[in-house]
Amino acid sequence: MVEKNHEYEIEIVSFGNSGEGIGHVDGYTLFVTGALPGETVRVVVTKTKKHYGYARLLSVIKASTDRVEPVCPVAKRCGGCELQHMSYGAQLRFKAERVKECLERLGGVKGIRMQVIGCEDEPWHYRNKAQFPVGEDRSGQAVAGFYAARSHEIIACDTCAIQQPIINEIKTIVMNTVRDTSELKHLYIRYAASTGQTMVCFVVSKQTSALDEVVDKLREKTMVTSICLNIQPDDTNVILGEEFIPVYGPLYIEDKISDICYRIAPESFYQVNSFVTGKLYEKALEYAALSGGEIVWDLYCGIGTISLFLAKKAGKVIGVEIVPQAIKNAKENARINGVHNAEFICGAAENVIDEAMSGGGHFNGMKGEDIDLSLPDVIVVDPPRKGCDEKLIDSIGRINPKRIVYVSCDPATLARDVSRLREYGYELKKVCVVDQFWQTRHVETCCLLERVRNAKDHISFTLDMEDCYRIKDAEKKKDE
């Protein structure tokens, strides 16, 4: 019987969903963070349940050829980069296999070729957004960094290897300058790679003048174009409060993806990897297969990022989003790009569809405008991690579009929703895994579903890795 606090020598045979290694002791499963398949390791058990438990890696007795030394000195303690100990080629294989496994097991899908798009260069310094919690370490010293895994202990981090360099530089300036951090809860920074514009948002419990000196320091940097306070009085896991107070510059920065310009407000959803986002949106446009006259609905449209890509080739695009500020931003983004064939509706997607169907194809939008909501030829969905609302899946099934393009940041909820859509006669035809979150377990996936007569046909699943830029190099180095 496996006991807590006891040490064991085990072989790691597979991965868990978060990239942890899985091994067994007399049939009992142990999850070991930092261990890789093919390794023999020594572990100490930290938590036990009836059929499985968790263990801490003590030493690697036999290392995998995929093991590398983490770049970040606090990688093992910080909860951000779970895969730094893994070669980039191995990271991509892990993510592709995770998507494949979810689609097979939860989605009931077989017989699809899966493309993988990874990093073209070194997989570091890509994130354009950081949310650093600010507090005190055990000695009472003010620190900013990241929470340790499964805790609220702040791990100080001088330089984060996955953040854009300007973000690390700004954090250093703030923490070296600010005198009083008692009201400062988070340091929130956004960076626009195409323009160099940078936003600094101080999340504080109440309005304060304690940050005046650091604001003056930041204004000396030409790249800092927007500084604001966000008032978050509540003790909650929700980082941002509702009130933003401008301090310097506008309450937005501007970035470009391909030839489209976006204004990004502090609370706007915007993909964090500036190097890969354009490839993701181009893939969504490819899967939509537009010829110029189609009506497209973009559900969970946010600030209109995908909508404006679709508008290049669509007859008309309708974007739907439940957040009023995002819809306001989407309309502004359409205006500054001269896009006239895109309209945006504020509301829950499932409710908008129901009202359109019951209202004869019309919807009463913001400020009472009457929007013609003709039934779509193509629907694009880019939901949050929890996936699509079940009612929305039912509504999409009743509308019966020709094609559905599903952009997902969670393979499990993607697979669940694919399974639901198959019940309405749709089959998964194409899958592209887009690695936007280098060094972490997270993965973005773009899928094409088409309406077919027979929704129960299955053939074997194959994996196409030809478009994975880094795998061949990684495999070559491993052979050498």
Salt bridges, closest charged atoms under 4 A:
GLU3 OE1 - HIS6 NE2 3.33
GLU7 OE1 - ARG42 NE 3.11
GLU39 OE2 - ARG67 NE 2.64
ASP66 OD2 - ARG93 NH2 3.15
GLU82 OE2 - ARG441 NE 3.14
GLU101 OE2 - ARG105 NE 2.40
GLU104 OE1 - LYS100 NZ 3.45
GLU120 OE2 - LYS279 NZ 2.29
GLU122 OE2 - ARG470 NH1 3.86
GLU153 OE2 - ARG77 NH2 3.28
GLU153 OE2 - ARG138 NH2 3.65
GLU169 OE2 - LYS221 NZ 2.74
GLU183 OE2 - LYS206 NZ 3.90
GLU213 OE1 - ARG179 NE 3.18
GLU254 OE2 - ARG263 NE 2.61
ASP259 OD1 - LYS312 NZ 3.36
GLU282 OE2 - LYS312 NZ 3.95
GLU286 OE1 - LYS283 NZ 3.03
GLU332 OE2 - ARG263 NH1 2.96
GLU332 OE2 - ARG335 NH2 2.55
GLU343 OE2 - LYS316 NZ 3.15
ASP354 OD2 - LYS391 NZ 3.39
ASP354 OD1 - ARG398 NH2 2.96
GLU369 OE2 - LYS331 NZ 3.16
ASP370 OD2 - HIS362 ND1 3.28
ASP417 OD1 - ARG416 NE 2.99
ASP417 OD1 - ARG420 NH1 3.37
GLU427 OE2 - ARG422 NE 2.93
ASP435 OD1 - LYS95 NZ 2.66
ASP464 OD2 - ARG113 NH2 3.74
GLU475 OE2 - ARG93 NH1 2.24
GLU475 OE1 - LYS478 NZ 3.32
